Amino acid sequence: MISIGIIGSEGRMGVALAAAISEAGQQHRGADKGGNILKLASESDVLVDFSSPAALEATLDACVAAKTPIVIGTTGLEERHHYLIDDAARDIAVLQTGNTSLGVTLLAHLVREAAARLDADWDIEVVEMHHRMKVDAPSGTALLLGQAAAEGRGIDLATFSERGRDGVTGARGHGNIGFASVRGGTVAGDHDVIFAGPEEMITLSHRAEDRMIFARGAVRAALWLTGQVPGRYTMPQVLGLS
């Protein structure tokens, strides 16, 4: 039996993770703001963190000190956070992703494959909708899907990206990947990747009906990660896609 530590165990994702861990027949323990993260890391076989970017550095330090692997599902990460993750991955196994859903993981694989086979005459747009309380945009999942499309095209997403269109923006840049964010209600997460070509269009979609899909995916990733050597890992590796 594996012991999985939950960072932010009292939050919505924390509660879902606890249910998914019990569902999988494993043990769980948790810590929240002000809690002893090092103690949690020392007593757990692996940690799962869906809390906040501000807390990530301290969590990584605790995991490195305890030699405990970690699954990071926190979104809204900045470039410096990725440097911290890279540094920690020299000592422990780290899996960081914008989405732990197994369905989204497969969707990203399909998006990469489609982008590799359709040239720049096919415009790519990533459209996402989330609940009114979400604070970051585009969503981590939208960026994950955009990155998959960019990898398929062999381009740099930061260079070929269009976001936040408003006013007279001019024509769409040839070969760019566009993002649109919608917020409202209690939507757990809807994502569409549109390939709009000359006189035809393909849409690859994913609908999240309950955040339990993210919790179950995170648990599967955590169980997989416990058997890995130090390094940085991704959800496609969990599914054997890379």
RADAJO-V661986 format. One record per helix or strand. SS is the DSSP state (2 for helix, 1 for strand). FROM is the first residue (numbers start at 0). TO is the last residue. Records with the same first field share a line. If there is no record, write none. Layout:
# RADAJO-V661986
SS=FROM-TO + FROM-TO
This chain:
# RADAJO-V661986
1=2-6 + 26-30 + 45-48 + 68-71 + 92-95 + 122-129 + 160-161 + 176-182 + 188-196 + 199-207 + 230-232
2=11-22 + 36-42 + 52-65 + 78-87 + 101-116 + 139-152 + 211-224 + 234-237
